[in-house]
Amino acid sequence: MVPHLVPRWPVCLFRWRAACTLGACVPQSAWAGASRTPGPGSPRGAVGTSPLVRRGGSSSSSRAPEVMLTRERYPVQRLPFSVVSEEDLAAFERITPGRVVTDPEELEASNVDWLRTVRGCSKVLLKPQTTEEVSHILRYCHERNLAVNPQGGNTGMVGGSVPVFDEIILSTALMNQVISFHGVSGILVCQAGCILEELSRYVEERDFIMPLDLGAKGSCHIGGNVATNAGGLRFLRYGSLHGTVLGLEVVLADGTVLNCLTSLRKDNTGYDLKQLFIGSEGTLGVITAVSILCPPKPRAVNVAFLGCPGFAEVLQTFSTCKGMLGEILSAFEFMDAECMQLVGHHLGLISPVQESPFYVLIETSGSRAGHDAEKLSSFLEHVLDFGLVTDGTLATDQRRVKMLWALRERITEALSRDGCVYKYDISLPVERLYDLVSDLRARLGPQAKHVVGYGHLGDGNLHLNVTAEAFSASLLGALEPYVYEWTAGQQGSVSAEHGLGFKKKDVLSYSKPPAALQLMQQLKALLDPKGILNPYKTLPARA
């Protein structure tokens, strides 16, 4: 039997029962591979500027139909870049001997995004191992006017990591070495191609953790995380990469190496140049190394999964949570009932609590188990007594913690199996976070199969998803630009954490004024005057 939060139970008894019985209520096979979900939060992208996702999330071409070329699906024109010649290939072979890939089958995976919504036609993939090699590559491409597409783990949601046409793919996959780690300060310096999950293991063995955690941690690269300013599941506790990244090494478009790889917490000398490249999506330079501050590993981690009778109660639970849990609160996620239905239907995951209109996942991380348990007990008793929570379960050991997190992390995977998915990643004032979901359900009616909302409530970040049996131009027309206009009307952001990439570059004006757009264009022209770095991405095309 699944334990429930009942006011008359002592919370210590509830905690013990939850930890002992949770594993029995969820089949082990249903959770297999949960920690290696291929992509974070929620995606987007397809026809026009549509955030359409095809049925199925596999990136294997042998299991899914071929993805239409981006140049055929979207109204985009190739810029006047040079075409790679045999002489160019010979030059690249001299720079990266044995690491120039031209085999079409090997190139296929790097030409397609993991959502299988966009596909380039690059004929060359380069695999440098050092910053010097990246510098030589970009210097050569700059002289030859060859466009370059930097690529990390290719887990992006907005088509920013794959070519649009025949850009040269510059992969950081072999730049995967830890340069240094300081056991007192917790400062990690590593190459850009290190996989986030492997870095997490590395620092956890030394009693630290990475300041970010994503559903794509098994595939994504730290350089790509920084280039897209990835948010993720620890944002509430540790903030954005703009704060935790201490230094960067970046290669500019002309091959110049910008070494700002400092490990200092404080450095107030001139402009903080690294901030330009955090979130620039590879359009201003190629990140080759990162210095990042890692917090100490928590000694006690608890995860509560709770059912709430309404979104008003979700908000009140969050306010109560912040006040009563304070410094140990590390995550506050929410999902609606339709999300739970989808992970159950498509993935076989079973809810550990009784059916509710909304669910919240709360994580606490601290240094003393007894102290955290006391605070959590008081909080749970309070939300039960006031009717903010109707049911719940709690986990303290790592295996069961991962099981509860999988209910939240695998929503994207479940949605990808539900048909065509229109996905939006937006920031809104927290009190209005769910209003758009309710609004769209009424607006779309039977046109949509499902309209769901979930996300990082603690950060004001909504992942809005609409599914349909097949792509519909009329459904897309009902969604856009309505979603962007609604978001702009609330002073929100059309991209909370996934970036703009190729798919959202043309809606940037809903979140930024003309003066800001002009300054961004000027910065791009200054640092990349020929426009060879990740063209067709992030910024709208000039008129």
N, C-alpha and C positions, 0 to 999 in steps of 0.2 A: 504493500500500500504506500502511495506517495504521501509523505508527511505534509500537513498543512499548518499554516500559522493560525493558531487558535488562541484568542486572548487569555484563556484561563491556563494555558500551558506555561510552565516556566521556560524562558527562552533558552536556557542551557539545555533542557531536555529536547526542545525543538532542534537545536543545533546538532546535538548528537544523533538524533533520529534522522535528520536530513543527510548528514554525512554518511550514515550507515546504509541508507536505503536507496539513495539516488541512483547508484549504479544499476540496481535491479530494475528500475523503471525505464531505462533507456538501453536498447540493444546495442552491444558493442559494435556490431557491424555498421550500424547507422552512423557512427561517429568516426569511422575510419578515415584518416587523412584530413580531418577537420582543420588541423593546424596548417595545412598547406593549400588552403583555398586559393585559387589562382589570382584573384583580384580583390582589392579592398572595397569597403563601403558599397558604392553602387556606381555603375557605368553610364554610358550613353552612346549615341551615334548612328547614322545611316543615311537616309535619303534627304537631299537638300541639306539643311542644318539640323535634321532630325536626330534626336538621341535614341534612335531605334537600335535594338539588339535582336539579332536573329534567334530563332529557337535553338537551344543548345549552347553550351559554353565551351565546347571542346575546341582546342586550337589545332587538332590533328586533321589535316586535309583528307586523310584516308577514311575518316568517320563522318565527314560533313561535306556538303556541296561546296564547290569552289566559290570564294568570295569575289564579288564583282570588283573590278579595278576602281580605285577611287576616282581616277580621271574620267571614267565612264559614268559613274554614279553622281558625281558632283560637278557643278558648273565652275570648274577651275582650269586656268590656263597655265601651261608650263612657262616659266620665266626663261630668259635667254642665257641659260648656263651652258657650259661646254658638255660634250658627251665623252664618256670615258673611252680612251683609245688603247690600243695594244702598248703603245709607249707609256701610257699612264700606268697600266698594269705592271709593266716592267719596273717602273719607278717605285710603285708600292711594294713590289716584291723585294726590292733592295732595302726599303725602310723596315718592313715587317716580314722577313724571310720565312716562308712556309705558313704564313698566316693571312694569306689573301684568298678569300673564298669566292669562286665564280660558278660553282656547281649549282644549277637551278634548283635541284631538290634540297640542297642544304640551305639555299637562300630563302626557300619558301616560307619557313616559320618566321624569319626575321622581316619578311615583307607584309605580314598580316598581324593585326592587333589581336590580343587574346579573346576579345569579344567577337572576332570575326565579322567586323562591320566595315573595315577599310583595308585596302590592299594596294601596296605600291608595286613597282616593277624594277627595283634595283637589281643590277647585275653584278655588284661588287660588295663584299663584306670584308672589312678590315678588322683585325684583332690585335691591336697594340698591347704591349705589356707594361710600358713605361710612359711617363710624362714626355720624355724626350721623343719617343716615337709618335705620340699624338702631335707634338709640336711640329715635327718634320712633315707629317701627313697634312696638317692644316696649312702650313706654309706652302706646300706644293699645290694644294687645292686652291688656295687663295691666288697664287700666281696663274693657275690654269683656269680659274673661274669655274671650278667644279663644286656643285652643291653637296653638302654633307648632312647626314641625318644621325646625330648621336643617339645611341641606344643602350639602355641598361638591361633590366630584366624583362622589358616589354610587357609590363602589367598595367600600363596606363589606361585610363578610362575615356580619353577624349581624342584619341588618334594622334597624339603628339610624338609617339615613339617609333612610328613606322614611316617610310617614305610616302610621299604623295605621287611622285613620278619615279625617276630613275636616280635619285640622290644616292650617293655613296653611303652605305651604312657603316658607321664607326662604332663598333661594339666595345664596351668596357669589361666584357666577361672575364678576360684574362688579367685584368688589373684588380686582383683580389687578395692583396697582401695587407696584413696588419703591420703598420710601420712602428707604432709604439703604444704602450698603455701605461699610465701612471697610477699605481695602486693607492696613492694618497689622495690625489685630486680627482681621480676618476675620469681623466681626460684621455680619450681614445683618438689616435691618428691612424688613418687607414686609407688605402686606395679606394677609388670610387666604385669599383666593380665588386666590392665585398657584398655578399648576400646578407640581408638584414637578419634573418634567422640564425645564420652562422655567427654573425657579430654578437647577437644576443647570447648564444651559448658561450662564446669566448669571454664576454664580460661577466656573465653569471657565474662562471667558474672562479672568478676573482671577486665575487660578492658585490657586483654592480649589475645594473640593467640598462638597456638602451632606453632613451627618453621617448621613443616612439614605438608603436606596435601596430601592425596592419594585418588584414586578412591575407595579403599577398606576401607575407614575410618570408615564405619559403622560396620565393622567386625574385622579388624586387631587390635592386641594388641600392646601396646607401647614396651613391651619387645621383641616381634617379629620384630618390626620395627628396634629396635637397633641391634638385633642379625643379621639382614640381611643388616644393614646399608641402609635402604630404602631411596630413593631419593625423588621423588615426585614433586609436582607442585610449591613448594616454595623454591626450591633449589637455584634458581638464586638469590633470595633476601637474604636468611638466611644461605645458605651454608649447608654442610653435618652434619650428626649427630656426626661426629668426632669432630666438633667444638661446637655444641650446648649441647651435653651431658656433664655434669660436673662431674658426679660420677655414679658408679654402685655398686650394691650388687650382687655378683655372688656366686653360690655354685659349687665347683669343683667336679670332678668325684668321689673323695673319701669321699665326704660329707663336706669337709672343707668350711666354710663360709668366703669368701673374702669380707670384708666390706670396699669398697672404695667409699661409698655413700656421698662424700663431696658435699657441696653446695658453694664451693669457686670458684670464677672466675680465681684466680691465685693460683697455688700450684706447685712450682718448686722443689719438694723434691723427687729425685730419678726417677725411670722409671714410665712413665704414664701407669700403668697396664690396666686401663679401655679400652685403645685403642685396646688391644689384643682381647677383646671380642666383640667390635663393628664390625659387619660384619663376625664374626666367625661361624654364623649359628648354634649355639648350639653344636659345636664340641669340644669346650674347657671348657665350663661351662654353667650352667643354670642361666640366668639373672633373679633375683627375685625382684629387685627394681631399679628405675632409678631416677636420679636427672637431670633435664633438664632446660635450660634457655629459657624462653618464652618472645618474644618481645611484646612491647605495641600494643594494638589493633589499627589499622589504623582508623582515623576518616572519611576518604574519600576513597572509592574504586570505580574505574572505570574499565570497561572491554570493549575493542574495538575488534570487529571481522571484519577483513579486507580481501579483495580479492587481490591477486597479480598475475601479468601476467606471472611470471616465477620464478625459484628458485634464479636466480641472483638478482631479485628484492626483494625476501624474505631476502636475506643476506644484501642487501643495506638498507632495512627497519630496520633490526636489528641493524646495525651499527648506523643509524640515531637515532634510538630509544634510544640506550645507551647514545649517545651524548646529545640528547635534553631532555630526561626524567630523566636521571641520577638517583638520590637517590630515586625517587618514583617508578621506574620500579620494579615490583615484579614478573612478569612472562612473558615469550615470548615463545609461543608454535606454532608449525606449523603442517599442515596436507595437503595432496595432494587431488586432485579432486576425486580420487577413494574412499578415506576415506569418503568424504561427500556423495558420491553416496551410499555407504554401510549403513551409519547411516540412510539415507533416506529410502532405500529399506527395510531394516530389522527392523528398529525401528520406522519408520514413522516420524522421525525428519525432519524439514524443514529448509533449509538454509535461513538465514535472509538477505543474499546478493546474487547478481547475480552470475551465474556460473563462476568460475575462475579456472585456473590450480592449484593454491595453495591458501591456506588460513592461516592467522596468527591470533592468539589470544594474545592480549596484556593486561596485568593487571597492573594498577598503584595503589599504596597504600601510603597514606600520612596523614598528620595531619591537613592540611588546604584545604578545598574543592576548594576555590577560586584560591589558588596557583597552585594546581594540574590541575584545569580546564584550566588555562592560559597556562601552559606548554604543556598540551595535545592538546590544540587548535593550538598552533604553530607547534607542531609535525605533526598533521593531515594535516594542510595546506601545509606544506613542502612536505610530501610524495605524496600528490595529485598533487601539482604543478610539481613535477619531474617525474610523471608517475610511481612511485613505487607501488602505490595502485590504483586500478580502481574502487573499491566499498567498502562499509563498513557500519557498524552500531555500536552504542555505547549504553551501559547500565550503569546506576548508582545506581539503587535500587537493593536490595539483590535478589529479586525474578528473575528479568531479568538477573542479573549477573549469577545466577545459571543456567538459561536457555542456555546462551552462553557457559558456561563451560561444560555443558552436551554434546554439540557437540564434544568436545575434549575427555571428560572422558569416554564416552560410545562407543568409537570406538572398544575397545576390545570386548565388548558385541556384537556389530554388526558383527565383524569378526567371532566370535564363532558360529554364525548362518549361515555363508556362506559356510560351508563345513569343510573339514580338513584344519587346519591352521598350517603352519610352522612358528614359531615366533622366532625372534632374537632381543636381547636387547644389542646394541653395542654403544661404544663411538668412535667418529671419529673427526678429525680436522673439524671444523665447515664448512670450505669452500668445503670439500669433502663429506659432510653429505648425500647428495641425490644421489651422483654418483653411489653408489652401487645399489640403487633402479632401476635407468635407465639401468645399466649394466645387472641386473638380468632379467628385462623385455625382453631385446634382447636375453639373453642367454637361457631363459626358453621357450619363445614363447608360443605356444598353450598348452604346458604341464601344465601351471598355469592358474587358473581361474582369479585371481587377484594378482598383486604384488603392495603393497602399502607401503608408508613410512609416518611416523608422529613422533612427539616426542617433547622433550625439546630442542629446538634449542639453547636456551640461555646456555645450559649445554653441547652442543655437543653430545646429546644422541638421537640416532635414534632407533625407534621401527620399524623394518623391518618385514613385514608379507607377506606370500605367501599362497594363498588359492587354493584348488583343490576340485573336487567333491568327491574324495575318496583318501585314502592313496595310494601313488605310490612310490615303491622302486626306480624307475628310477628318479623320481623328487627329492627324498631325495638325491640320488647320485649326481644329478646336483647341489644341494645346498651345500652339505657338502663333503669334507672340504672347498669347494670353498669360502663360506662366511667367514669362520675363517681365511683362508689364505689371503683373500683380506683385511680383517680388520687388521691382523698382518702386512701386507705390508704397511699400513698407520700409523703404530705405535699406533693402536687403542686398545680398550679393548673388549673382547668377552662377557663381562657382565658389563654393565654400572651401573645398580642399582638393579637388581633382584637377584644377587648372583649366586652361582654355584649349590648348592643343590645336588641332585642326577643326574640330567640330563646333567649338564655341567661340572662336575668334571673332565672329561677326556679331556677337551679342554683347561684346565688352562694353559698348556704349550705354547699356542699361545699368551698369554699375560704376562707370567712371565718366567724369565730365570731359568735354572736348579738350580742355587745356591739358588734362592728364594724358589723354590719348596722344596729343601732339608731342608732349615731352617724351613719352615712351618711344614714339617713332624717331625722335631726334637721338635718343640714346642708342637705339638700334643702328641708326645710320653712322653714329660716331664709332661704335665698337665693331660693327660689321658692315662697312661701307658697300661691299659688293653683295651683301645679303645671302651669303652662301650657307650660313648656319641655320639648320632646321627651317628652311623657307616654307611659306604657306601656313605657318603656325603662330599662335598666340596673339598676334596683332592683326587687325583687319587690313585687307589690301588697300593700298592708297588709291584714291579715286583717279 
